[in-house]
Amino acid sequence: MARPLYMSAAQQPTARGDEGNAGLWFDKFCDRWRVSGTAWSMSAGDSGNNPKLEWIRGLAEASVGVQNQLAEFASRLMQLTARRGGQVAVFKTESRFVTGLGRSHPVENGFAWHPTLGAPYLPGSSIKGMVRAWAREQVEPSPDRDVVARLLGGPGRAGGVCFLDAVPVAPVQLEADVMTPHYAGWSESGPPGDWCSPTPIPFLATAAGTKFLLGVVPRASLEDGDLDMVFRWLESALAWAGAGAKTAVGYGRMVRDEAATTQLAETVRRQQERLEAQRLEEARKASLGPLDRELEEIAKADASLAPYLAWLKAVESGRWKEQPDTERDVLERLKAEMEKSGKWKPVSGKKRPDKDKEHQRTLLVMRLIERSAGR
């Protein structure tokens, strides 16, 4: 059957895979079309099968979004917010959440996918509009209109704060949902009634308990308390009004998750510490000379031995036999390391010096130094 897909995909359909972009898959590769002559349709057939619901369930069977990509994005968002002097928190949905329902799609109801993460998200512009409406209509006592305009903008005026896109902090479980307008397609000659057949329309939604990271940063200098006030408006709007579509029936309600926020902040802090330690280590290595790096690699390759023992082993194996100056340098460093660790014993205090390992090793190094100096 011919399908309105890219030719390569139509001839040989491929699976999305665990790390495939679910948004691209949902928008570009829908293959549940029915063809009758020259007419294309995704309406349910006489058998009762619903192609639209089948396509939606295909994505609802597994989580979407890649864990390490979402974690890295969340880390960058938190760092950006901190450096700009903003506020950020994790919010958890108390019910299903729907985003981008009005976008065009063959299944009638679209979905808003983050373009690179392939996971559900809520654009910052939508969050700003929600908070602005909440501040103007629901906050008590009602804030001054000039204050709202100064912080959230208005006609011909940019607001003093920016709302970042809300992104999930972990792969998201999607669910197939359905709306049923019972009286679709009625007319004056055929008025609606309880005897009319329902018209189920499926759509995608995120499961309750999904965690999103939301951030607010100042665009310009603010007065003391402005950012805190805006973030309180955001929290109240999410908890009482909800975000996304179908909020009138309880969808999109979110509450702040302090435990998840603290955990994410701690994860980002540890990550930054590791990166800083890595940067310092790389800088230290870059400052080392060629021989220092070589000796360090020798010690690392045989980590079960003390560094000076690994170096002695390399000298005995003839590693620098053709480089007498380098060998002499290594032996001097070896001697200094033994002295530093208290292992340099030119004289043994034991009755059987031949059984004193540290003494015998010291004599060996002394002989090697004399041999190297005589070359």
Secondary structure, DSSP 8 states (H G I E B T S, - for coil): ---SS-HHHHHS-----TTS-HHHHHHH-----EEETTEEE----TT---HHHHHHHHHHTSEES-HHHHHHHHHHHHHHHHHTT-EEEEEEESS-B---TTS--TTSS---B-TTT-SB-B-HHHHHHHHHHHHHHT-SS---HHHHHHHH-BTTB--SEEE--BEESS-EEEEEEEE--TTTT--SSS---TTS----EEEEEE-TT-EEEEEEEESS---TTHHHHHHHHHHHIIIII-SSS-GGGTTT-EEE-HHHHHHHHHHHHHHHHHHHHHHHHHHHHHHS-HHHHHHHHHHHHTTTS-HHHHHHHHHHTTTTTT-HHHHHHHHHHHHHHHHHTT---SS--SS-GGG-HHHHHHHHHHHHHHHHHT-
